[in-house]
Amino acid sequence: MTFLHTLSVEVPYIQFVDSNGQINPSCPPPLLQPERLQQIYQQLWLTRRFDQRAVSLQRTGQLGTYASGLGQEAVSTGIGLVMQETDLFAPYYRDHGTQLLRGVSMLEILQFWGGDEKGNDFAKARNDLPFCIPIATQISHAAGMAVALRLRHIAQAVVTTCGDGATSRGDFYEPLNLAGTWHLPLVVVINNNQWAISVPRSTQTAAATLAQKAVAAGIPGIQVDGNDVFAVMTVVNEALERARQGKGPSLIEAVTYRLCDHTTADDMRRYCTPERLEQARMEEPLLRLRILMDRFCAWNDSREAALEQQQKNEIEQTVEQYLRLPAPDPATMFDFLYAHLPEELKAQRQALLARGERRHE
């Protein structure tokens, strides 16, 4: 018997705009229309500036542990720009760009990362799932949502996201297999930022690409330049159309690079060389988009400065609102965790309340 030592799978790789701002002729022209281009650019910057402000709040003790998306904005923003309002979203913890476009407010995001679960009670995106911190479990939740849509014959799609590290878990493979078997209207987007906390992509899996993990599930898999927002938008939009038309699920691997710590509890300097990080900074999404803004929108430093000031003012107004919010009652972590609180947790709840009373004596 002869065994194959390697499995070669052809996976399409889509890129429309490279890191030098060079445009592939296959790039859809509507994306380069000045009005559309400006909207995309502004949204990418809003996502980044909000992200940077959240990190600074954490560093000054005004926010809990926070997961930044620095350098990965084209993935989350690209997804949000093409989803329809009726689509459903099951996020992981680095999807602020998508959530902002889905109607989740900056205040709600800060409230959640500040330790108040009320931030997950979205005022507008009522049918989207809340932040998911456990790795890859949101994919199972998304598959369940897709089952409901299929059973009800509703022409909508479900989008879920995960990091590259999540693709090594059973919580990734099982719902993917289910989606292929049951032909679910599910789109799974992998944000391949090259690091599962401190574990590099090269030691997470022997697969040549993460997109080819779709093969075992019997569904289409495609790889896209995750720093090219136009490519992300196009590929995700096509997958959404397939799902809504009853043509089944898709797996998308968006290849990008994390320019920040995994979370504010991490120190990337311990495992990433300065040289590799500097190389990645030259390929990040906003640099190439600024080149296009200059070319198609007569953009200049004056307009750039005006946009920056406008967005910073908007963000600061939200921060002021956040800092005025009352601190959440710690007892709610017990009150809303179970329908009926287990006996062993009742004692913990009482101990917490007693501790609070002693502090106020």
C-alpha positions in Angstrom: 0.0 0.0 0.0 1.3 3.4 -0.9 0.6 6.4 1.4 0.6 10.0 0.2 2.9 12.0 2.4 1.4 15.3 1.4 -2.0 16.4 0.1 -2.0 19.1 -2.5 -5.2 21.1 -2.8 -5.7 24.0 -5.2 -7.1 26.9 -3.3 -8.0 30.1 -5.1 -6.3 33.3 -3.8 -8.0 36.6 -4.4 -6.4 40.0 -4.4 -7.5 43.2 -6.2 -5.2 45.8 -4.6 -1.6 45.0 -3.5 0.4 46.7 -0.8 1.7 49.3 -3.3 -1.8 50.3 -4.3 -1.5 48.5 -7.7 -5.0 47.5 -8.9 -5.8 44.2 -10.6 -7.9 44.7 -13.7 -10.4 42.2 -12.3 -11.3 44.6 -9.4 -15.0 45.4 -9.6 -15.3 49.1 -10.8 -18.1 50.1 -8.4 -15.7 49.6 -5.5 -13.4 52.3 -6.9 -16.1 54.9 -7.3 -15.0 58.0 -5.2 -18.1 58.0 -3.0 -17.9 54.3 -2.2 -14.1 54.4 -1.8 -14.4 57.3 0.7 -17.1 55.5 2.7 -14.9 52.4 3.0 -11.8 54.5 3.9 -13.7 56.4 6.6 -15.1 53.3 8.1 -11.7 51.6 8.3 -10.3 54.6 10.1 -13.2 54.8 12.5 -12.6 51.2 13.4 -8.9 51.8 14.0 -9.3 55.0 15.9 -11.9 53.5 18.2 -9.7 50.5 18.7 -6.7 52.6 19.7 -8.8 54.6 22.1 -10.1 51.4 23.7 -6.6 50.2 24.2 -5.6 53.5 25.9 -8.6 53.2 28.2 -7.4 49.7 29.2 -3.9 50.9 29.8 -5.1 53.6 32.2 -7.3 51.2 34.2 -10.6 52.4 32.7 -11.4 49.3 30.7 -11.0 45.6 31.2 -8.9 43.2 29.1 -9.4 44.2 25.4 -8.8 42.4 22.1 -7.4 44.9 19.5 -7.8 44.4 15.8 -4.9 46.6 14.7 -3.9 45.8 11.1 -6.9 43.5 10.6 -9.6 46.2 9.9 -10.1 45.2 6.3 -11.4 41.8 7.4 -14.0 42.9 9.9 -15.0 46.1 8.0 -15.2 44.2 4.7 -17.6 41.7 6.2 -19.8 44.4 7.6 -20.0 46.4 4.4 -21.6 43.6 2.4 -23.9 42.0 5.0 -27.5 42.7 4.6 -29.5 43.9 7.6 -31.5 40.7 7.6 -28.4 38.5 7.7 -27.3 37.1 11.1 -23.9 37.5 12.7 -22.1 35.3 15.3 -18.9 37.2 16.1 -15.8 36.3 18.0 -14.0 38.9 20.2 -12.1 40.8 17.4 -15.1 41.8 15.2 -15.6 45.5 16.2 -15.5 46.6 12.6 -18.4 44.4 11.6 -20.3 45.2 14.7 -20.1 48.9 14.2 -21.5 48.5 10.7 -24.3 46.2 12.1 -25.5 48.9 14.4 -23.7 48.0 17.6 -22.7 51.3 19.2 -19.2 52.2 20.4 -20.8 52.7 23.8 -22.1 49.1 23.9 -18.7 47.7 22.9 -16.9 49.7 25.7 -19.6 48.7 28.2 -19.0 45.0 27.5 -15.2 45.3 27.7 -15.6 47.4 30.8 -17.1 44.3 32.5 -20.8 45.0 32.1 -22.8 42.3 30.2 -25.5 44.9 29.4 -23.2 45.9 26.6 -24.2 42.7 24.8 -27.9 43.8 24.9 -27.6 45.5 21.5 -30.2 48.2 20.9 -30.2 47.7 17.1 -28.5 44.4 16.1 -31.1 42.5 18.0 -30.7 39.2 16.1 -26.9 39.1 16.2 -25.2 37.0 18.8 -23.2 38.7 21.6 -19.4 38.7 21.9 -18.0 35.1 22.1 -14.8 34.7 24.2 -14.4 30.8 24.2 -12.5 29.8 21.2 -14.5 28.6 18.2 -17.8 27.9 20.0 -19.5 30.7 18.1 -19.2 28.5 15.0 -21.5 25.9 16.5 -24.0 28.6 17.5 -23.9 30.0 13.9 -24.6 26.5 12.5 -27.6 26.3 14.8 -28.9 29.6 13.5 -28.4 28.4 9.9 -30.4 25.3 10.7 -33.3 27.5 11.9 -33.2 29.5 8.6 -33.1 26.4 6.5 -36.0 24.7 8.4 -38.1 27.9 8.0 -37.1 28.3 4.3 -35.9 31.9 5.0 -33.5 33.3 2.3 -31.0 34.8 4.7 -27.4 33.9 5.6 -25.4 33.5 8.8 -21.9 34.8 9.0 -19.5 33.7 11.7 -15.8 34.5 12.2 -12.8 33.0 14.1 -9.1 33.3 14.3 -6.5 30.9 12.8 -6.0 29.2 16.1 -9.7 28.3 16.3 -9.3 26.1 13.2 -7.4 23.6 15.3 -10.3 22.9 17.6 -13.2 20.4 17.3 -15.6 23.3 17.7 -14.4 24.4 14.2 -14.6 21.0 12.4 -17.9 19.7 13.8 -20.2 22.6 12.7 -18.3 22.8 9.4 -19.1 19.2 8.7 -22.7 19.7 9.7 -23.0 22.7 7.4 -21.7 20.7 4.5 -23.9 17.7 5.3 -27.1 19.7 5.8 -26.3 22.3 3.1 -26.6 25.2 5.5 -26.7 28.9 4.6 -23.5 29.6 6.6 -20.4 31.6 5.8 -17.4 31.0 8.0 -14.6 33.6 7.8 -11.2 32.8 9.3 -9.2 35.9 10.3 -5.7 34.3 9.7 -3.6 36.9 11.6 -0.8 34.4 11.9 -0.8 34.0 15.7 -2.9 31.9 18.1 -1.9 34.1 21.0 1.9 33.2 20.9 1.7 30.1 18.7 2.6 30.9 15.1 0.5 29.6 12.2 3.4 27.3 11.1 3.1 25.2 14.2 -0.7 25.1 14.5 -1.4 22.9 11.5 0.4 21.1 8.7 -2.2 22.2 6.2 -0.7 24.4 3.5 -3.7 26.7 3.8 -6.5 27.0 6.3 -9.1 27.4 3.4 -8.4 23.8 2.3 -9.9 22.6 5.6 -13.2 23.0 3.7 -12.4 20.0 1.5 -13.1 17.5 4.2 -16.5 19.1 4.9 -17.4 19.0 1.2 -17.8 22.8 0.9 -16.0 25.5 -1.2 -12.9 27.0 0.4 -11.2 30.2 -0.8 -8.3 32.3 0.4 -8.3 36.1 0.1 -5.8 38.9 0.9 -7.2 40.0 4.3 -5.5 43.4 3.9 -7.3 44.1 0.7 -10.8 45.3 1.8 -12.1 45.1 -1.8 -11.1 41.5 -2.1 -12.7 40.7 1.3 -15.9 42.5 0.3 -16.2 40.7 -3.0 -15.5 37.2 -1.8 -17.7 37.5 1.3 -20.5 39.0 -0.8 -20.4 36.1 -3.3 -20.5 33.6 -0.4 -23.5 35.4 1.1 -25.3 35.3 -2.2 -24.7 31.6 -2.5 -26.0 31.0 1.0 -29.2 33.1 0.5 -29.9 31.3 -2.8 -29.8 27.9 -1.1 -26.4 26.9 -2.6 -24.8 26.0 0.8 -22.0 27.1 3.0 -18.5 28.5 2.3 -15.2 28.8 4.1 -13.1 31.9 3.6 -9.5 32.4 4.9 -8.6 36.1 5.1 -4.8 36.3 5.3 -3.6 39.3 7.3 -1.3 40.0 10.2 -1.8 41.0 13.8 0.0 44.3 14.4 -0.8 44.2 18.1 -0.8 42.0 21.2 -3.3 39.2 21.2 -5.1 41.1 23.9 -4.0 43.8 26.4 -3.0 40.9 28.7 -0.4 39.8 26.1 3.1 41.0 25.2 3.8 40.4 21.5 7.5 41.4 21.9 8.2 38.0 23.5 7.5 36.0 20.4 7.4 38.3 17.3 10.6 39.8 15.9 10.7 43.6 15.2 11.7 42.9 11.6 8.7 40.7 10.9 6.4 43.3 12.5 7.9 46.1 10.5 7.4 44.1 7.3 3.7 43.5 8.2 3.2 47.2 8.8 4.2 47.9 5.2 1.4 45.6 4.0 -1.5 46.8 6.3 -4.8 47.8 4.7 -5.0 51.6 5.3 -1.7 52.4 3.6 -2.7 50.9 0.3 -6.2 52.5 0.6 -4.7 56.0 1.1 -2.9 55.6 -2.2 -6.2 55.0 -3.9 -7.8 57.9 -2.1 -5.2 60.2 -3.4 -5.7 58.9 -6.9 -9.5 58.7 -7.1 -10.8 61.1 -4.5 -8.4 64.0 -4.7 -7.6 63.3 -1.1 -5.0 65.4 0.7 -3.5 66.0 4.1 -6.0 68.7 4.9 -9.0 66.4 4.3 -7.2 63.6 6.2 -6.7 65.9 9.2 -10.4 67.0 9.1 -11.5 63.3 9.1 -9.2 62.5 12.0 -10.6 65.4 14.1 -14.2 64.5 13.3 -13.8 60.9 14.3 -11.8 61.6 17.4 -14.5 64.0 18.5 -17.2 61.3 18.0 -15.1 58.8 19.9 -14.4 61.1 22.8 -18.1 61.9 23.2 -18.7 58.1 23.5 -15.9 57.7 26.0 -17.3 60.4 28.2 -20.7 58.6 28.1 -19.0 55.3 29.0 -17.1 56.8 31.9 -20.3 58.2 33.4 -22.0 54.8 33.4 -22.6 53.3 36.9 -20.5 50.3 37.8 -22.4 47.0 37.3 -23.6 45.1 40.3 -21.1 42.1 40.8 -24.0 39.9 42.0 -25.4 39.9 38.4 -22.7 37.4 37.4 -24.6 34.9 39.5 -28.1 36.2 38.9 -28.0 35.8 35.1 -25.8 32.8 34.7 -28.3 30.0 35.5 -32.0 29.8 35.5 -31.7 28.2 38.9 -28.4 28.9 40.7 -26.6 25.7 41.9 -26.2 25.3 45.6 -22.4 25.6 45.5 -22.7 29.0 43.8 -25.2 30.3 46.3 -22.5 30.3 49.0 -20.1 32.2 46.6 -22.8 34.8 45.9 -23.4 35.3 49.6 -19.7 35.7 50.3 -19.5 38.3 47.5 -22.4 40.3 49.0 -20.9 40.1 52.5 -17.6 41.3 51.2 -19.3 44.3 49.6 -21.1 45.1 52.8 -17.9 45.1 54.8 -16.3 47.5 52.4 -19.1 50.0 53.0 -19.0 49.8 56.8 
